Amino acid sequence: MKAFCLSLVLLGLVTVGVAQSDESIRKIISDMLESIAERQTMEVNYEELIDDLVHLSIHPINLNSATKEELETLFFLTDYQIENILYYIYSNGAMQTIYELQAVEGLDEFVIQYLIQFVYVGDVPITDVRLHFAGNVFGRYQTVFQNAKGFVEVNDSTSAIYKGSKDRVLLKGQFNINDKVETGFTLEKDPGEEYFSHSISVTDFSSGFIQFNKPVKWVHKIIIGDFKASFGQGVGMWTDMAFSKSSETSQLRRRPKGIYKYTSTNEVSFLRGVAADLHYEKFSFSPFVSYKARDATIEIDSMTNAVHILSLKEDGYHRTDGELEAQNSVKELVLGGRFGYRHHLFHVESGYVNWNLNYPIKRSDHLKDLYRLADEDQTTVWFSYSLFLSRLTLFGELAYQQWKHSAFYQGLTYQAGSDVVLSLAYRNYATQYSAILANPFSESSIINGESGYFGSIRFRPHRKVLITAYGDIFEYDWLRYNVYAPSDGFEFFIQADYSLNKNCNFYLRYKSTQKSINSNQVEGQVYSISSYQKDNIRVYYNFKLSDKWRLQTQAEHSIYRRDKDFTTNGWLFYQDFKFLPYTKLSLGVRYVYFDIEDYNSRIYMYEPDVLYAFTIPAFMDQGSRIIVNAKWSLTRDLKVWFRLAHSYYKGKESISSGWNEISGYEKTEGKIQIQYRF
């Protein structure tokens, strides 16, 4: 089963001697990503979701000079808590110690534990004319020891379907000069792709940027190369990925980064060109232009030689002749700008973006695709706002595509006290709204025709107990993939965390999802629609035996029901052993046992991985999995990680399908990573 990988520099996932707060943050992020993974239909790179935390783990924020924008990058802080931190420093002067956070209204001990991982208290910096050069370079190599079908020669005269080797290679570097100039590069080769060949000079995917920070008055930054652009609440334009449903109420209001350097390996969701961020007092303007090639399947009319786009590819793979033929086959032009005004009580912004392809898109004949993307030229405009009224925050966005198809999102969060936070949101995206650069809060990755109500609560009935819950009611007014009729659904989530002491905590979780799906019964050409319900129950336990040993245990049960007479079940259990023999070496072992009847009752689970990697595979069938991680700090700046994972599937003759099929019942993956910081 394919794994979902995401770059994460928060913490060494195999390190044993981490603080309790590290474990909590890791758990929050993994829970969010598991929820996102369940909604994906193909392998997705989640690296972009935590770019800010990646950066902050290396460059923590000085609270005494922090801005609101900097503190907003910490997803676990509510708007009310951010305002209180800034007000405390404004009223009392610079903090002398990190422990002064206990005096800030609205911060409990758990939030403070999270916060101190990414901030520090120091003197307000003064201008330093000396040259400072810093960098971070790392490389990763990973492979699967067994050969998939695509890597095996068909016969003596026919070579393998995949053109390249089965290894995955990643090389990244970022460099900083006096915080005035930043530059970076990313080189990646996926399994099956070629590199250093006659057709590919280096790797299949190459990315880079250079960023100038405050080069002249009024110019906040200029980016040349690859960048992202995310504004408002994502209804009009948001090229980042984004957390969606979560019991973390602070995630409900998006905190846009505007234009931002691109450092991920996702080969689609970025812009390539020039962007600037201009500031004049409280006003800002961000113009941008992008022109790049992208993958698509095209059709050429034999009579007229007219070219039409059949589909835009988003997986980034270039392993076979067909995939190579689709590589860089169309040109994409994006240009636009965003104008904003920031006051300490409110933020407003409006924007315009035009997206254009050099060939027209051929509309699908299927009725469900009637309102899907079928224009090679899209214009989207939007207006968004955020209003901060002490404990109450209101926010929303209205966008129009082609000046007539609307999308609307409105939400609020209310912090009744340090122990109670409420949030509510409403969304309504028109059936014809299919803005390709939008990524708002939604149940589905295809947003057109979706509407719904979302509510969540987070409270502490006792200082050792945390209750988080959310509910989402949604409906679609048109046909969708595998649901050939208008439909609706509901999702409910509740979790109770209990901290016995600083060395021991556990939680109990229940999640239920109800949706519609095409029935297996077909009458002529008409599908009947059925409803299904999937329930997941999870128990998690974490115990720190000593400074050298930590144990983690998790058990989960999934139940899938459809049409009253169809039920499947799944069970998953894992045990972690983490050991720190001495400060420069850490070891971790996980044993997983799973017994899951089919794809419907699959279970997603976070796995420990090397630094910068985060894995969330979907488990099904019956078997076991063993994961061994190791980290070795050769010097303060030079570190090495190793990972070995072996899966055993009971009674299976093959693993996976298509050209990724592996003959047999075992799969072994290896990974090594080296990092050097200076």
Stockholm file with secondary structure:
# STOCKHOLM 1.0

chainA/1-678         MKAFCLSLVLLGLVTVGVAQSDESIRKIISDMLESIAERQTMEVNYEELIDDLVHLSIHPINLNSATKEELETLFFLTDYQIENILYYIYSNGAMQTIYELQAVEGLDEFVIQYLIQFVYVGDVPITDVRLHFAGNVFGRYQTVFQNAKGFVEVNDSTSAIYKGSKDRVLLKGQFNINDKVETGFTLEKDPGEEYFSHSISVTDFSSGFIQFNKPVKWVHKIIIGDFKASFGQGVGMWTDMAFSKSSETSQLRRRPKGIYKYTSTNEVSFLRGVAADLHYEKFSFSPFVSYKARDATIEIDSMTNAVHILSLKEDGYHRTDGELEAQNSVKELVLGGRFGYRHHLFHVESGYVNWNLNYPIKRSDHLKDLYRLADEDQTTVWFSYSLFLSRLTLFGELAYQQWKHSAFYQGLTYQAGSDVVLSLAYRNYATQYSAILANPFSESSIINGESGYFGSIRFRPHRKVLITAYGDIFEYDWLRYNVYAPSDGFEFFIQADYSLNKNCNFYLRYKSTQKSINSNQVEGQVYSISSYQKDNIRVYYNFKLSDKWRLQTQAEHSIYRRDKDFTTNGWLFYQDFKFLPYTKLSLGVRYVYFDIEDYNSRIYMYEPDVLYAFTIPAFMDQGSRIIVNAKWSLTRDLKVWFRLAHSYYKGKESISSGWNEISGYEKTEGKIQIQYRF
#=GR chainA/1-678 SS CCCCEECCCSSCTTCSSCCHHHHHHHHHHHHHHHHHHTTCSSCCCCGGGGHHHHHHHHSCEEGGGCCHHHHTTCTTSCHHHHHHHHHHHHHHCSCSSGGGGGGSTTCCHHHHHHHTTTEECCCCCCCCCSCCEEEEEEEEEEEESSCBGGGSCSBTTBCCSSCSCSCEEEEEEEEEETTTEEEEEEEEECTTCCCSSSSCSSCSEEEEEEEEESCSTTEEEEEEEEEEEECTTSSSCBCSCCCCSCSCGGGSSCCCCEEEECCCCCSSSCEEEEEEEEEETTEEEEEEEEEEEECEEEEECTTTCCEEEEEECCSCCCCSHHHHHHTTCEEEEEEEEEEEEECSSEEEEEEEEEEEESSCBCCCSSGGGTTSSCCSEEEEEEEEEEEEETTEEEEEEEEEETTTEEEEEEEEEEEEETTEEEEEEEEEECTTCCCTTCCCSCSSSSCTTEEEEEEEEEEEEETTEEEEEEEEEEEESSCBTTBCSCEEEEEEEEEEEEEEETTEEEEEEEEEEEEEEEEEEEETTEEEEEEEEEEEEEEEEEEECSSSEEEEEEEEEEEEEETTTEEEEEEEEEEEEEEEEETTEEEEEEEEEEEECSGGGCEECCBCCSTTCEECCEECEEEEEEEEEEEEESSSSEEEEEEEEEEEETTCSEESCGGGCEESSEEEEEEEEEEEEC
#=GC SS_cons         CCCCEECCCSSCTTCSSCCHHHHHHHHHHHHHHHHHHTTCSSCCCCGGGGHHHHHHHHSCEEGGGCCHHHHTTCTTSCHHHHHHHHHHHHHHCSCSSGGGGGGSTTCCHHHHHHHTTTEECCCCCCCCCSCCEEEEEEEEEEEESSCBGGGSCSBTTBCCSSCSCSCEEEEEEEEEETTTEEEEEEEEECTTCCCSSSSCSSCSEEEEEEEEESCSTTEEEEEEEEEEEECTTSSSCBCSCCCCSCSCGGGSSCCCCEEEECCCCCSSSCEEEEEEEEEETTEEEEEEEEEEEECEEEEECTTTCCEEEEEECCSCCCCSHHHHHHTTCEEEEEEEEEEEEECSSEEEEEEEEEEEESSCBCCCSSGGGTTSSCCSEEEEEEEEEEEEETTEEEEEEEEEETTTEEEEEEEEEEEEETTEEEEEEEEEECTTCCCTTCCCSCSSSSCTTEEEEEEEEEEEEETTEEEEEEEEEEEESSCBTTBCSCEEEEEEEEEEEEEEETTEEEEEEEEEEEEEEEEEEEETTEEEEEEEEEEEEEEEEEEECSSSEEEEEEEEEEEEEETTTEEEEEEEEEEEEEEEEETTEEEEEEEEEEEECSGGGCEECCBCCSTTCEECCEECEEEEEEEEEEEEESSSSEEEEEEEEEEEETTCSEESCGGGCEESSEEEEEEEEEEEEC
//
